[in-house]
């Protein structure tokens, strides 16, 4: 093997003047003990060393696990020139010298160079960058040794060009074998003496070493060489190591803990996870590990204060105050008595209820970053500056003017209405407030401006959430929805164990009232999109898992086909289930087949032919042109519009002869956005007029829009009790104020 003046391995390493740990360094793979996961027979690294075909590698592990020793073994076996640098003692100047020498060896003799850099993480980025091109072009084969995680502390380009081998703490069995190897080696160890141990003495040394071979050999050297009156004694002398001697050889167990290394973060991670997992015993153990290692108590308190808000949160709002009080007391008291306050906070946090509902903030933050165009809703804007000119603040409902100091109104930006960030848990304080939060949210949920009426002749702009038809919420939408729901479910009385099903459930407006009445039954919702499913699941996630509705993304027809045999329902409800009346008559048969003997049918069906058309709200001069274009829509051949009241009643009474019908005309303000109008133009009016002319036909973009809704009921007992609890009714009524 070659070398240089900086070679870590040169000089008489077997000299008796060397410490035992240095003398006993393995010279071959046969002498190397431990790390079987990378050096066991057949392992890649072992084969590469034996075949002298090593590529660049990085050895990563705690002190005393054999990184430098493994490099020594490679140095003793390779035919390549082996050079070494220590990153603490060397810099770019020394590296340049190695580079020139390696280039010369390669050019003159065809000899490759293996460069071992001990503590490679100690080099800064520029120093590591200086090494990179010579590793890339093959001038060097790099062997780096580091106690730090190379993925954090070593140049990513170097890591990507190297194999990383992690060396683990040696096992007690490994350490015992290393100790016996030193005791029996006559050349480098204590084999010329008879070294014996009192029972438990060697075990103590092994335990103290905590996986570190260097610590073990240092302790063994101290115990052996301080036992005789004079060392070395005559060859063959008995050296008896008592347990007391072993204990005295190490005054105090050194905790393997580096405040700047992986162990620091691993131990604090174990501590935090023990607190989060409500294990006070483990929390106290890891706390003791940190305190014994000299960790800064303020760092520990800082992490506990974070956990008190992140992982305890609203389940116990006082947790933050408890930790803050302990931290403040510690500042006044200090160590050692201040350890009581560390333990007090750790025990409190590990035994109190947990909730991470505050993480909803980061969902909101993500939406803020993605939805930069969202504006403050007009009714929430500051009215003090320009309310007269722009109407800022108009429509705001002052909560203190209402019962319980609350009224249902939307506070989120338009494109995020209905978004749920805060999900109270069922733990501690949050359990007490959860019902109130849910009731208020239910009343607000249907203020999300998704089309409640027929979806056939209206346009929902999909991903462009900010262009939803949001303005109708400001003109009595909640009141009209409440009236329709109240009429639909009036007189409904079902047992607590009833099964219910809602078709086209959308955001759940018709689902939630039924779920108030069947806490012990099955609730099933059929929706049209994953977005609708997400909204219902997001809201229902606050409920116990057994109480949550089953949500199916499907058409009503396919949904019935997927139900298990024998499953029947006390109520099947829905809205706009029969949009294509003639095509959808089969759905009525399937509903009847799944209803229990005394089951109830409850449907809300919009009748498109009786609803407002765009020709009704355009400028007068364009009306006739637009009516002619609409003639192709409102024909007997169009399944969406080819039916009216008589057709609806006839189809339903074929299956439900006792069904009753009530027709309600609802009117609301709608905003016609450019996106919506362009959609209508391309699908209906493009042959009649240009898009520019079409847009000019609607100078008033907020228009009155009427819908005729059929309320269809069958199986209801009119003398039954009312739909829901007074508490629920009261919350819903607030929406209409």
Phi, psi and omega per residue, in radians:
X1 nan 2.603 3.087
X2 -1.572 3.132 3.110
X3 -2.937 -3.091 3.070
X4 -2.629 -3.124 -3.031
X5 -1.135 -0.324 -3.094
X6 -1.753 0.143 -3.083
X7 -1.051 2.178 -3.118
X8 -1.219 -0.296 -2.970
X9 -1.863 -0.028 -3.122
X10 -1.363 3.036 -3.075
X11 1.500 3.053 -3.056
X12 -1.370 1.514 -3.075
X13 -1.215 -0.332 3.141
X14 -1.669 0.186 3.124
X15 -1.082 2.475 3.129
X16 -1.146 -0.244 3.127
X17 -1.391 -0.283 3.116
X18 -1.251 2.595 3.002
X19 -1.037 2.708 -3.109
X20 -0.988 -0.715 -3.110
X21 -1.067 -0.632 3.119
X22 -1.293 -0.709 -3.126
X23 -1.127 -0.607 -3.029
X24 -1.573 0.159 3.101
X25 -1.014 2.265 3.115
X26 -1.030 2.536 3.133
X27 -1.838 -0.388 -3.127
X28 -2.377 2.937 3.089
X29 -1.084 -0.523 3.134
X30 -1.136 -0.507 3.138
X31 -1.560 -0.191 -3.062
X32 -1.373 2.245 -3.097
X33 -1.995 2.312 3.080
X34 1.701 -3.133 3.129
X35 0.999 0.692 -3.122
X36 -1.062 -0.428 -3.094
X37 -1.167 -0.351 3.076
X38 -2.081 -0.306 -3.076
X39 -2.072 0.057 3.099
X40 -1.112 2.846 -3.105
X41 -1.005 2.299 3.135
X42 1.549 -0.182 -3.127
X43 -1.229 2.654 -3.053
X44 -1.010 -0.841 -3.080
X45 -1.111 -0.706 3.128
X46 -1.091 -0.764 -3.134
X47 -1.142 -0.669 -3.137
X48 -1.147 -0.694 3.126
X49 -1.177 -0.776 -3.105
X50 -1.146 -0.609 -3.127
X51 -1.542 -0.032 -3.103
X52 0.962 0.764 3.138
X53 -2.175 0.723 -3.072
X54 -1.262 2.364 2.956
X55 -1.774 3.115 -3.092
X56 -1.059 2.355 -3.104
X57 -2.408 2.754 3.012
X58 -2.229 2.183 3.080
X59 -1.706 2.173 -3.058
X60 -2.212 2.233 3.107
X61 3.073 2.964 -3.136
X62 -1.127 2.892 3.093
X63 -1.031 2.528 3.030
X64 1.379 0.238 -3.118
X65 -1.698 -0.071 3.012
X66 1.877 0.371 -3.125
X67 -1.170 -0.948 3.129
X68 -1.148 -0.642 3.107
X69 -1.073 -0.707 3.116
X70 -1.134 -0.662 3.067
X71 -1.100 -0.656 3.100
X72 -1.084 -0.731 3.111
X73 -1.058 -0.751 3.121
X74 -1.105 -0.723 3.127
X75 -1.060 -0.607 -3.105
X76 -1.375 -0.249 -3.042
X77 -1.982 -0.372 -3.032
X78 -1.406 2.664 3.028
X79 -1.612 -0.130 3.104
X80 -1.351 2.810 3.027
X81 -1.252 2.326 -3.072
X82 -2.019 2.017 3.124
X83 -2.041 2.681 -3.103
X84 -2.335 2.556 3.004
X85 -2.388 2.584 3.000
X86 -1.902 2.138 -3.036
X87 -1.104 -0.403 3.118
X88 -1.279 -0.647 -3.026
X89 -1.722 -0.213 -3.027
X90 -2.136 2.785 3.112
X91 -2.444 -2.735 -3.080
X92 -1.119 -0.599 -3.138
X93 -1.041 -0.859 3.129
X94 -1.139 -0.643 3.127
X95 -1.107 -0.723 3.123
X96 -1.076 -0.665 3.086
X97 -1.087 -0.732 3.107
X98 -1.150 -0.643 3.140
X99 -1.098 -0.835 -3.120
X100 -1.093 -0.732 3.141
X101 -1.143 -0.701 -3.137
X102 -1.161 -0.715 3.111
X103 -1.087 -0.711 3.139
X104 -1.152 -0.778 3.123
X105 -1.072 -0.686 -3.112
X106 -1.204 -0.715 -3.097
X107 -1.284 -0.708 -3.042
X108 -1.515 -0.659 -2.995
X109 -2.103 -0.103 -3.094
X110 1.162 0.404 -3.118
X111 -1.639 2.272 3.094
X112 -1.481 2.821 -3.088
X113 -2.140 2.256 2.991
X114 -1.753 2.140 -3.137
X115 -1.896 2.038 3.093
X116 -1.698 2.166 3.108
X117 -2.050 1.904 3.124
X118 -1.394 2.440 -3.124
X119 0.977 0.838 -3.052
X120 -1.033 -0.450 -3.138
X121 -1.159 -0.280 -3.137
X122 -1.281 -0.329 3.065
X123 -1.315 2.472 3.100
X124 -1.374 3.129 -3.034
X125 -1.084 -0.737 -3.109
X126 -1.153 -0.630 3.101
X127 -1.181 -0.714 3.102
X128 -1.182 -0.622 3.106
X129 -1.093 -0.591 -3.139
X130 -1.136 -0.431 -3.127
X131 -1.453 -0.499 -2.953
X132 -0.971 -0.895 -3.067
X133 -1.067 -0.514 -3.099
X134 -1.407 -0.412 2.981
X135 -1.305 -0.700 -3.118
X136 -1.118 -0.722 -3.076
X137 -1.563 0.069 3.035
X138 1.521 0.107 3.085
X139 -1.076 -0.672 3.104
X140 -2.115 2.616 2.752
X141 -1.842 2.099 -3.018
X142 -1.566 2.340 2.878
X143 -2.115 1.939 3.120
X144 -1.861 2.493 3.075
X145 -2.135 2.329 -3.109
X146 -2.641 2.508 3.019
X147 -1.578 -0.129 -3.116
X148 -1.764 2.711 3.122
X149 -1.090 2.021 -3.056
X150 -1.126 -0.430 -3.135
X151 -1.228 -0.265 3.081
X152 -1.852 -0.613 -2.926
X153 -1.887 -0.181 -3.113
X154 -2.004 2.486 3.128
X155 -0.788 2.226 -3.072
X156 -1.039 -0.597 3.130
X157 -1.162 -0.664 3.081
X158 -1.150 -0.757 -3.135
X159 -1.082 -0.723 -3.095
X160 -1.165 -0.371 -3.136
X161 -1.743 0.165 -3.094
X162 -2.281 2.705 2.947
X163 -1.546 2.306 -3.140
X164 -1.770 2.155 3.086
X165 -2.005 2.137 3.139
X166 -1.639 2.174 3.076
X167 -1.681 2.325 -3.064
X168 -1.786 2.842 3.045
X169 -0.955 2.407 3.137
X170 -1.198 2.545 3.117
X171 -1.330 2.866 3.084
X172 -1.029 -0.634 3.120
X173 -1.145 -0.719 3.077
X174 -1.044 -0.792 -3.105
X175 -1.135 -0.670 3.125
X176 -1.121 -0.717 3.101
X177 -1.114 -0.663 3.120
X178 -1.147 -0.738 3.113
X179 -1.083 -0.796 -3.137
X180 -1.152 -0.607 3.090
X181 -1.068 -0.740 3.126
X182 -1.201 -0.672 -3.126
X183 -1.167 -0.590 -3.034
X184 -1.640 -0.229 -3.093
X185 -1.366 1.991 -3.084
X186 -1.333 -0.454 -3.068
X187 -1.454 -0.789 -3.029
X188 -1.959 -0.303 -3.058
X189 -2.000 -2.369 -3.057
X190 -2.025 0.528 -3.096
X191 -1.160 -0.351 3.137
X192 -1.402 -0.091 3.085
X193 -1.984 2.899 3.038
X194 -1.765 1.644 -3.124
X195 -1.627 2.131 3.112
X196 -2.223 2.692 -3.079
X197 -2.121 2.435 2.925
X198 -1.129 2.613 -3.136
X199 -0.979 2.206 3.123
X200 1.650 -0.280 -3.085
X201 -1.202 -0.847 3.127
X202 -1.145 -0.663 3.104
X203 -1.038 -0.635 3.128
X204 -1.132 -0.777 3.126
X205 -1.078 -0.722 3.124
X206 -1.105 -0.762 -3.125
X207 -1.109 -0.752 -3.130
X208 -1.097 -0.619 -3.081
X209 -1.142 -0.515 3.053
X210 0.935 0.825 3.059
X211 1.498 0.053 -3.074
X212 -1.859 1.905 -3.099
X213 -1.128 -0.656 3.139
X214 -1.092 -0.756 3.107
X215 -1.092 -0.704 3.130
X216 -1.083 -0.851 -3.097
X217 -1.167 -0.611 3.069
X218 -1.123 -0.743 3.123
X219 -1.167 -0.710 3.120
X220 -1.100 -0.750 3.124
X221 -1.051 -0.766 -3.141
X222 -1.115 -0.745 -3.118
X223 -1.162 -0.767 -3.091
X224 -1.222 -0.791 -2.977
X225 -1.458 -0.169 3.071
X226 -1.793 -0.088 -3.137
X227 -1.313 -0.863 3.110
X228 -1.231 2.734 3.069
X229 -1.114 -0.667 3.112
X230 -2.270 2.351 3.095
X231 -2.164 2.349 0.041
X232 -1.467 2.562 3.038
X233 -1.385 3.072 3.093
X234 -1.021 2.588 3.117
X235 -0.972 2.448 3.135
X236 1.506 -0.031 -3.134
X237 -1.202 2.609 3.084
X238 -1.466 2.239 3.016
X239 -2.061 1.890 -3.048
X240 -1.790 2.072 -3.101
X241 -1.708 1.906 3.098
X242 -1.399 2.886 3.102
X243 -1.119 -0.630 3.123
X244 -1.116 -0.721 3.119
X245 -1.103 -0.734 3.123
X246 -1.077 -0.725 3.137
X247 -1.171 -0.667 -3.133
X248 -1.249 -0.402 -3.113
X249 -1.165 -0.380 3.047
X250 -2.286 1.898 -3.069
X251 -1.115 -0.619 -3.108
X252 -2.625 2.384 3.127
X253 -1.108 2.220 3.125
X254 -1.471 2.103 3.129
X255 -1.317 2.211 -3.117
X256 -1.357 1.627 -2.968
X257 -2.728 1.981 -3.136
X258 -1.918 2.085 -3.059
X259 -1.107 -0.322 -3.119
X260 -1.855 0.003 -3.028
X261 -1.915 -3.026 -3.118
X262 -1.045 -0.669 -3.083
X263 -1.051 -0.658 3.087
X264 -0.970 -0.866 -3.095
X265 -1.301 -0.561 3.103
X266 -1.140 -0.739 -3.098
X267 -1.238 -0.756 3.107
X268 -1.140 -0.589 3.080
X269 -1.113 -0.761 3.115
X270 -1.103 -0.669 3.122
X271 -1.110 -0.860 -3.111
X272 -1.120 -0.720 -3.137
X273 -1.179 -0.528 3.074
X274 -1.213 -0.700 3.061
X275 -1.093 -0.832 -3.118
X276 -1.093 -0.613 -3.125
X277 -1.486 0.100 3.068
X278 1.035 0.778 3.080
X279 -2.026 1.619 -3.080
X280 -1.135 -0.546 -3.138
X281 -1.139 -0.845 3.121
X282 -1.136 -0.664 3.136
X283 -1.058 -0.770 3.137
X284 -1.164 -0.630 3.125
X285 -1.105 -0.886 -3.102
X286 -1.188 -0.555 3.041
X287 -1.087 -0.770 3.124
X288 -1.096 -0.666 3.104
X289 -1.023 -0.760 -3.111
X290 -1.233 -0.756 -3.128
X291 -1.111 -0.754 3.137
X292 -1.104 -0.509 -3.127
X293 -1.493 -0.034 3.111
X294 1.491 0.374 3.096
X295 -1.054 2.540 3.117
X296 -1.185 2.052 -3.127
X297 -1.014 -0.509 3.141
X298 -1.173 -0.587 3.053
X299 -1.119 -0.734 3.135
X300 -1.129 -0.796 3.111
X301 -1.070 -0.684 -3.134
X302 -1.074 -0.732 3.116
X303 -1.184 -0.619 3.112
X304 -1.217 -0.594 3.094
X305 -1.161 -0.644 3.069
X306 -1.109 -0.811 -3.125
X307 -1.097 -0.628 -3.122
X308 -1.049 -0.564 3.112
X309 -1.573 -0.657 -3.034
X310 -1.397 -0.764 -2.983
X311 -1.904 -0.368 3.033
X312 -1.692 -0.925 2.986
X313 0.947 -2.355 -3.046
X314 -1.331 -0.121 3.036
X315 -1.168 -0.507 3.047
X316 -2.603 1.497 -3.076
X317 -1.067 -0.297 -3.109
X318 -1.436 -0.140 -3.088
X319 -1.052 -0.707 3.129
X320 -1.059 -0.735 -3.131
X321 -1.149 -0.660 3.136
X322 -1.104 -0.843 -3.117
X323 -1.158 -0.706 3.122
X324 -1.102 -0.693 3.112
X325 -1.142 -0.727 3.111
X326 -1.135 -0.711 3.134
X327 -1.126 -0.709 3.115
X328 -1.131 -0.733 3.116
X329 -1.122 -0.676 3.125
X330 -1.074 -0.681 3.134
X331 -1.060 -0.556 -3.134
X332 -1.462 -0.575 -3.006
X333 -1.639 -0.768 -3.112
X334 1.301 -3.001 3.116
X335 -1.533 2.649 0.098
X336 -1.557 -0.305 -3.032
X337 -1.110 -0.470 -3.130
X338 -1.086 -0.240 3.094
X339 -1.118 -0.465 3.067
X340 -1.067 -0.659 -3.105
X341 -1.287 -0.601 3.004
X342 -1.054 -0.840 -3.123
X343 -1.136 -0.671 -3.131
X344 -1.055 -0.824 3.120
X345 -1.134 -0.721 -3.130
X346 -1.096 -0.749 3.134
X347 -1.171 -0.737 -3.135
X348 -1.056 -0.851 -3.089
X349 -1.179 -0.556 -3.102
X350 -1.432 -0.163 -3.120
X351 -2.028 -0.146 -3.120
X352 -1.521 2.822 3.127
X353 -1.118 2.721 -3.041
X354 -2.090 2.553 3.011
X355 -2.738 2.346 3.082
X356 -1.933 0.521 -3.094
X357 -1.082 -0.360 3.110
X358 -1.122 -0.296 3.104
X359 -1.126 -0.268 3.041
X360 -0.987 -0.459 3.097
X361 -1.024 -0.669 -3.072
X362 -1.310 -0.473 2.972
X363 -1.131 -0.741 3.100
X364 -1.115 -0.716 3.135
X365 -1.091 -0.677 3.102
X366 -1.097 -0.732 3.113
X367 -1.164 -0.634 3.098
X368 -1.071 -0.728 -3.117
X369 -1.216 -0.543 -3.106
X370 -1.560 -0.478 -3.032
X371 -1.991 1.073 -3.046
X372 -1.208 -0.320 -3.079
X373 -1.475 -0.122 -3.094
X374 -1.136 2.266 -3.134
X375 -1.811 2.832 3.042
X376 -1.176 2.242 3.096
X377 -0.948 2.527 -3.023
X378 -0.985 -0.699 -3.062
X379 -1.269 -0.208 3.107
X380 -1.722 -0.112 -3.108
X381 -1.233 2.762 -3.134
X382 -1.180 2.063 -3.095
X383 -1.486 -0.078 -2.997
X384 -1.302 -0.384 -3.033
X385 -1.682 -0.833 -2.981
X386 -2.504 0.675 -3.134
X387 -1.130 -0.564 -3.119
X388 -1.222 -0.731 -3.076
X389 -1.369 -0.711 -3.020
X390 -2.032 -0.068 3.139
X391 1.269 0.394 -3.141
X392 -1.081 2.338 -3.141
X393 1.521 -0.142 -3.112
X394 -1.198 2.313 3.138
X395 1.656 -0.062 3.127
X396 -1.234 2.304 3.118
X397 -1.749 2.083 -3.078
X398 -1.352 1.941 -3.014
X399 -0.975 -0.601 -3.078
X400 -1.210 -0.180 3.105
X401 -1.508 -0.014 -3.073
X402 -2.061 2.831 3.122
X403 -1.026 2.452 -3.115
X404 1.076 0.246 3.080
X405 1.015 0.698 -3.137
X406 -2.655 2.519 3.041
X407 -2.551 2.501 -3.119
X408 -1.298 2.005 2.991
X409 -2.674 2.770 -3.065
X410 -1.487 2.294 3.115
X411 -1.938 -0.209 3.136
X412 -1.479 2.744 3.016
X413 -1.037 2.775 -3.036
X414 -0.912 -0.865 -3.056
X415 -1.235 -0.177 -3.107
X416 -1.997 0.126 -3.120
X417 -1.066 2.313 -3.077
X418 1.614 -0.141 3.108
X419 -1.236 2.399 -3.121
X420 -1.983 2.097 3.097
X421 -1.863 -0.734 -3.054
X422 -1.667 2.110 3.121
X423 -2.125 1.643 -3.106
X424 -1.090 2.406 3.123
X425 -1.412 3.123 3.095
X426 -1.816 0.566 -3.110
X427 -2.018 2.436 2.966
X428 0.949 -2.362 -3.085
X429 -1.042 -0.663 -3.115
X430 -1.099 -0.535 3.105
X431 -1.076 -0.601 -3.118
X432 -1.261 -0.552 -3.078
X433 -1.714 -0.148 -3.007
X434 -1.064 -0.789 -3.090
X435 -1.054 -0.738 -3.142
X436 -1.134 -0.720 3.115
X437 -1.088 -0.740 -3.116
X438 -1.156 -0.755 -3.132
X439 -1.064 -0.765 3.134
X440 -1.153 -0.686 -3.125
X441 -1.182 -0.663 3.119
X442 -1.050 -0.709 -3.134
X443 -1.191 -0.530 -3.126
X444 -1.513 -0.395 -2.963
X445 -1.008 -0.748 -3.096
X446 -1.409 0.045 2.943
X447 -1.364 -0.163 2.978
X448 -1.035 2.259 -2.908
X449 -1.525 1.171 3.056
X450 -1.832 2.535 -2.936
X451 -1.162 1.995 3.139
X452 -1.395 -0.461 -3.070
X453 -1.567 -2.860 -3.075
X454 -0.996 2.335 -3.110
X455 -1.686 0.190 -3.022
X456 -1.417 -0.769 -3.036
X457 -1.945 0.322 3.057
X458 -2.091 2.980 -3.054
X459 -2.230 2.251 3.010
X460 -1.966 2.065 -2.962
X461 -1.279 0.228 2.982
X462 1.143 -2.092 -3.018
X463 -1.171 -0.383 3.134
X464 -1.428 1.336 -2.989
X465 -1.084 -0.562 -3.054
X466 -1.227 -0.204 3.135
X467 -1.769 0.312 3.054
X468 -1.090 2.754 -3.137
X469 -1.412 1.481 -2.927
X470 -1.628 -0.342 -2.958
X471 -1.218 -0.363 -3.087
X472 -1.181 -0.320 3.087
X473 -1.150 -0.363 -3.109
X474 -1.531 0.009 -3.029
X475 -2.228 0.778 3.040
X476 1.518 0.286 -3.141
X477 -1.017 -0.807 -3.106
X478 -1.052 -0.675 -3.127
X479 -1.146 -0.729 -3.119
X480 -1.204 -0.698 3.103
X481 -1.123 -0.706 3.120
X482 -1.084 -0.735 3.140
X483 -1.095 -0.770 -3.133
X484 -1.117 -0.782 -3.137
X485 -1.126 -0.727 3.137
X486 -1.097 -0.743 3.130
X487 -1.166 -0.708 -3.100
X488 -1.116 -0.749 -3.039
X489 -1.755 0.082 -3.118
X490 -1.025 2.255 3.120
X491 1.463 0.015 -3.120
X492 -1.309 2.288 3.095
X493 -2.452 2.036 -3.131
X494 -2.246 2.667 3.107
X495 -1.207 2.805 -3.104
X496 -1.094 -0.428 -3.100
X497 -1.669 0.188 -3.066
X498 -1.177 2.578 2.991
X499 -1.662 2.377 -3.132
X500 -2.280 2.651 3.139
X501 -2.419 2.353 3.111
X502 -2.129 2.120 3.126
X503 -1.620 2.523 -3.039
X504 0.865 0.947 -2.999
X505 -1.262 -0.264 3.115
X506 0.921 -2.142 -3.124
X507 -1.566 0.032 3.031
X508 1.776 0.233 -3.085
X509 -1.025 -0.694 3.119
X510 -1.529 -0.162 -3.110
X511 -1.490 -0.816 -3.014
X512 -1.032 -0.733 3.117
X513 -1.064 -0.646 3.113
X514 -1.177 -0.644 -3.135
X515 -1.203 -0.345 3.049
X516 -1.187 -0.409 -3.020
X517 -1.788 -0.230 -3.063
X518 -2.195 1.002 -3.085
X519 -1.085 -0.301 -3.120
X520 -1.907 0.118 -3.120
X521 -1.913 -3.013 3.134
X522 -1.741 2.321 3.071
X523 -2.039 2.199 -3.096
X524 -2.177 2.349 3.137
X525 -2.171 2.289 3.073
X526 -1.883 2.141 -3.090
X527 -2.170 2.921 -3.045
X528 -1.621 -0.329 -3.008
X529 -2.524 2.793 3.057
X530 -1.119 -0.551 3.122
X531 -1.096 -0.774 3.117
X532 -1.138 -0.695 3.094
X533 -1.076 -0.722 -3.131
X534 -1.095 -0.704 -3.131
X535 -1.122 -0.802 -3.142
X536 -1.140 -0.793 3.140
X537 -1.130 -0.642 3.138
X538 -1.078 -0.768 3.136
X539 -1.240 -0.757 -3.080
X540 -1.278 -0.218 -3.138
X541 -1.115 -0.283 3.095
X542 -1.314 -0.277 -3.118
X543 -1.534 2.811 2.994
X544 -1.025 2.517 -3.036
X545 -0.976 -0.596 -3.127
X546 -1.286 -0.305 -3.104
X547 -1.684 -0.094 -3.075
X548 -1.315 2.598 3.108
X549 -1.297 2.671 2.979
X550 -1.509 2.159 -3.069
X551 -1.960 2.181 -3.100
X552 -2.052 2.207 3.038
X553 -1.574 1.877 -3.016
X554 -3.028 2.908 2.912
X555 -1.338 2.705 3.123
X556 -0.969 -0.675 -3.094
X557 -1.117 -0.816 3.132
X558 -1.194 -0.562 -3.140
X559 -1.091 -0.739 3.120
X560 -1.115 -0.646 3.140
X561 -1.170 -0.352 -3.102
X562 -1.625 -0.095 -3.086
X563 -1.271 2.583 3.099
X564 -1.227 2.612 -3.122
X565 -1.068 2.430 3.063
X566 1.537 -0.144 3.136
X567 -1.371 2.132 -3.141
X568 -2.235 2.909 -2.996
X569 -2.285 2.538 3.036
X570 -1.371 -0.562 3.127
X571 -2.400 2.316 2.923
X572 -2.128 2.059 -3.074
X573 -2.094 2.969 3.087
X574 2.970 3.020 3.094
X575 -2.454 2.444 -3.103
X576 0.882 0.724 3.096
X577 -1.342 -0.461 -3.033
X578 -1.937 0.730 -3.076
X579 -1.045 -0.699 3.047
X580 -1.810 1.456 -2.879
X581 -0.938 -0.896 -3.070
X582 -1.144 -0.649 3.139
X583 -1.305 -0.432 -3.010
X584 -1.702 0.094 -3.120
X585 -1.086 -0.474 3.114
X586 -1.107 -0.529 3.124
X587 -1.073 -0.667 3.135
X588 -1.068 -0.688 3.103
X589 -1.111 -0.687 -3.122
X590 -1.248 -0.617 3.064
X591 -1.075 -0.819 -3.129
X592 -1.070 -0.637 -3.133
X593 -1.226 -0.365 -3.120
X594 -1.799 -0.148 3.098
X595 -1.380 2.472 3.027
X596 -1.161 2.951 -3.056
X597 -0.926 -0.769 -3.139
X598 -1.849 0.492 -3.072
X599 -1.283 2.846 -3.068
X600 -1.999 2.402 2.998
X601 -1.811 2.330 3.139
X602 -2.486 1.885 -3.085
X603 -2.209 2.532 2.943
X604 -2.003 2.081 -3.097
X605 -2.206 2.094 3.037
X606 -1.370 2.517 -3.120
X607 -1.927 1.731 -3.010
X608 -0.992 -0.651 -3.064
X609 -1.142 -0.351 3.137
X610 -1.777 0.140 -3.114
X611 -1.723 2.907 3.130
X612 -1.072 2.494 3.040
X613 -1.972 2.793 3.134
X614 -1.080 -0.534 3.112
X615 -1.143 -0.352 3.119
X616 -1.343 -0.352 -3.016
X617 -2.105 0.137 3.128
X618 -1.559 3.068 3.059
X619 -1.103 2.573 -3.052
X620 -0.988 -0.675 -3.043
X621 -1.202 -0.293 3.138
X622 -1.792 -0.031 -2.954
X623 -1.105 -0.838 -3.080
X624 -1.123 -0.694 3.122
X625 -1.063 -0.741 -3.099
X626 -1.265 -0.603 3.112
X627 -1.111 -0.689 3.118
X628 -1.118 -0.686 3.105
X629 -1.136 -0.569 -3.103
X630 -1.367 -0.245 -3.142
X631 -1.055 -0.512 3.119
X632 -1.270 -0.270 3.141
X633 -1.588 -0.824 -3.056
X634 -1.633 1.234 3.120
X635 -2.224 2.873 -3.136
X636 -1.207 -0.247 -3.126
X637 -1.547 -0.183 -3.138
X638 -1.614 1.986 -3.076
X639 -1.114 -0.324 -3.139
X640 -1.371 -0.489 -3.035
X641 -2.149 -0.025 -3.002
X642 -1.474 0.632 3.127
X643 -2.732 2.675 3.131
X644 -2.337 -2.732 -3.070
X645 -1.050 -0.823 -3.072
X646 -1.100 -0.733 3.127
X647 -1.095 -0.727 -3.127
X648 -1.092 -0.834 -3.107
X649 -1.138 -0.695 -3.133
X650 -1.097 -0.780 -3.105
X651 -1.132 -0.746 -3.069
X652 -1.273 -0.669 -3.079
X653 -1.261 -0.250 3.021
X654 -1.135 -0.518 -3.086
X655 -1.881 -0.637 -3.134
X656 -2.161 1.404 -3.036
X657 -1.094 -0.376 -3.117
X658 -1.632 0.125 -3.073
X659 -1.114 2.537 3.082
X660 -1.961 2.659 -3.076
X661 -2.278 2.344 3.025
X662 -2.339 2.342 -3.081
X663 -1.947 2.241 -3.105
X664 -2.154 2.274 3.061
X665 -1.741 2.085 -3.132
X666 -1.937 2.458 3.134
X667 -2.182 2.481 -3.136
X668 -2.627 2.820 3.030
X669 -1.484 2.335 3.082
X670 -2.189 2.487 3.057
X671 -1.706 2.189 3.103
X672 -1.667 1.791 -3.132
X673 -1.411 2.831 3.086
X674 -1.014 -0.710 -3.117
X675 -1.088 -0.778 -3.141
X676 -1.126 -0.776 -3.110
X677 -1.140 -0.686 3.109
X678 -1.114 -0.611 3.086
X679 -1.125 -0.826 3.123
X680 -1.060 -0.726 -3.106
X681 -1.077 -0.826 -3.082
X682 -1.164 -0.528 -3.064
X683 -1.631 -0.370 -3.026
X684 -2.277 -0.776 -2.866
X685 -1.889 0.077 -3.028
X686 -1.129 -0.519 -3.125
X687 -1.379 -0.255 -3.060
X688 -1.700 -0.503 -3.060
X689 -2.824 2.782 3.121
X690 -1.272 2.810 -3.112
X691 -1.159 -0.610 3.123
X692 -1.124 -0.768 3.127
X693 -1.143 -0.651 -3.137
X694 -1.119 -0.763 -3.134
X695 -1.138 -0.636 3.139
X696 -1.219 -0.271 -3.139
X697 -1.267 -0.132 -3.105
X698 -2.226 1.237 3.126
X699 -1.168 -0.530 3.061
X700 -1.694 1.835 -3.031
X701 -1.413 -0.285 3.049
X702 -1.766 2.032 -3.008
X703 -2.222 2.774 3.031
X704 -1.390 2.240 -3.088
X705 -2.231 2.179 -3.095
X706 -1.896 2.552 3.092
X707 -2.372 2.447 3.018
X708 -1.809 2.123 -3.071
X709 -2.028 2.255 3.074
X710 -1.606 2.241 3.051
X711 -1.757 1.958 -3.009
X712 -1.987 2.198 -3.096
X713 -2.394 2.505 3.071
X714 -2.594 2.409 3.095
X715 1.550 0.101 -3.121
X716 -1.415 2.514 3.030
X717 -1.796 1.978 -2.988
X718 -1.164 -0.369 -3.123
X719 -1.617 0.191 -3.129
X720 -1.340 2.935 -3.141
X721 -1.225 2.914 -3.066
X722 -1.262 2.934 -2.950
X723 -0.968 -0.776 -2.951
X724 -2.674 3.133 -3.137
X725 -1.134 2.702 3.113
X726 -1.095 -0.557 3.137
X727 -1.095 -0.791 3.114
X728 -1.131 -0.777 -3.133
X729 -1.060 -0.714 -3.119
X730 -1.104 -0.700 3.125
X731 -1.145 -0.748 -3.139
X732 -1.125 -0.666 -3.111
X733 -1.090 -0.512 3.139
X734 -1.089 -0.464 -3.124
X735 -1.112 -0.531 -3.035
X736 -1.515 -0.105 -3.090
X737 -1.263 nan nan
